Amino acid sequence: MGGGVNTAVMFSSATDEWETPLEVFEQYRREFDLCVDVAASRENRKCLDYFGLDNHIESRRDGLTADWSQFGSLSRCWMNPPYSRGLQGKFIAKAAEERRRGVLTVALLPARTDTKAFHAHIWDASKHTTREGVEIRFLPGRLKFGGATNSAPFPSMVVVFRPWRPS
């Protein structure tokens, strides 16, 4: 089949890094004044400050164990997490946890509403709505990630984890 989508690469563990399309990031950077990329590398980061294995600051090498609130009022994060099994769910859980520390996270995710992470941290099935402080924005069409020849074989969504405010 010629001209089709190469799903073998997108669903394999050949790479976890699918660079965010710049126009998608810029839309949310402007809206939320994003300052930190929490799942990046020096090469594909979208913000000057980032968490990634190649960060020269040791405490910023692992976005899953680092405290995202360390930037204080600048803890407004962008997250396009690794797409491999397990890691994506861990980053979603981390974003939900960090909102309790006052961190805003805007996450670009596959629109997979059947996952455990979606139901545990984004959607409240008992109320038929998003969890408190969480907003979902479904993106039209299929994104073409940086460096990819074809569009992704799945739809995408942006999930906003707003800082938790005690009532």
N, C-alpha and C positions, 0 to 999 in steps of 0.2 A: 504494500500500500504506500504510494508516494504522497508526500505532502502532509502526512498526518502528524499528530502530536507524539513526541518521543516520551511516552509514559515510563519506559524502562529506566530512564535516567531520573525522572522526577520522583519515582516511587522507590528508587534504590537508595543505598547508603553511600553512593559515590561521592556525594557532597551534602553537607548540611546548610551550606551558605547559598541562599537565593537572594541576591541583592535587591533591595527595595527599589522599585521604579521611582526615580527622582520626583516626578510630577505628583505621585501619590504622597510621598513624604512631605513635600513642600506645602501641600494643601493643609496637612495636619500640623506642620511646624508653625505655620502662620496662625492657625486657629488656637493652638494650645501653647505656643512659645516653647517648644520642646528643646531641651538642653543636653540630654544624656541619652546615648544609645546603649541599651543594656544587654544586647546580644549581638556583638559585632566583632570585626577585626579592624586593624588600622586601615586596611585597604577598602573595606566596604561600609565603614561607619557613616552615619548620616549627621552626627553631631561631633563637635570637637572633643567633648568628654564621652568616654565609652567604657564598657566592660567587655573584655575579650582576652583570650589567651595570650595575645602578643602585646598587651598593655605594659608599658614600662613601670607602672606603679603596681606593686604586687597585690595590694588590696582590691585592685580593679581587674584582676585576671579572670575571676569566676563570678559571673552575674548571678548564679544561683545561690552562692553563699555570701556574697557581699551585701552590705546594707545600702540600699538604693537611696535612703534618706540622707546619706552623708553629704549631699550637695545642698542641704538646707532648703531655702526657698527656691533653689534652682532644680529641685528634684521633680522635674517634669520630663518624663522618660518616653522614648520611642522604643518599641520592641517588635522586631521581626525575628522570632526565635528559630533555632534549628528545627528542621522539619522531620528529623528522624524519630522513630518510635521512642516514646518515653520522654525525651528531652522537651518536646513541645508542651506536653502536659505539665512537666515540672516548671517551666517558665510561666505558664498560665497560673499555676498555683502560687508562684512567687509574686506575680503581679497582684493577685488578689490579697496576698499577705502584706505586701508593701503598701497597699492603699490604707491599711490600718495604721501605718506609720506616717500618713500624710502625703504619700507619693501619688502623683497622677501618672498613669501609664496609658499610652495609646499603642495598641497592639495590632499588627497586621497578621491575620491568621487565615488558614483555609476555612471556608464556611462548612465545617463538619459538625453538624448538630447532633451526631450520634455518639460522640466520644464521652468518656467518663469526665474528662476535664471540662468540657462544655457544660455538662449538667452539675458538676460539683462547684464550679466557680463563676459561671456566666449566666446560666438559665435556671430559674427556680420553677420546676415543673408543678409543684404544689400550688403555686399562685399564677401559673401560666404567663410569666413575665420574666424580665431580667432580674438578677439579684440586685439588692440595694446598692446603689452607687455605680452600677454597671450599665453601659449603653452599647448597643450593637448597631453598626451601620453596614449593611450589605452592599458590596460594590457591584456595579453592573459589569457584565461580560467576564472575560478571563484576563488576568494580568499577565503581562510579559515581563518577567523578572530580568534584572540587569545581567547581561551576558548570555541570556537564553536565546535560542533561535526561534522557538515557538512559544506560544502562550501556555500558561499552566493548564493541566488537565482537570482543574477544579476551580470552583468559584471562591472568592475571597470575601472576608469581612474585616472591618476594623472594630475592635472592642476597646471602649474607653473605660478604664478603671479609675473612677474619681476618688480623691482622698476621702477617707472616712471621717465623718463629723459626728461626735457623740451627741445624742439628743438630750 
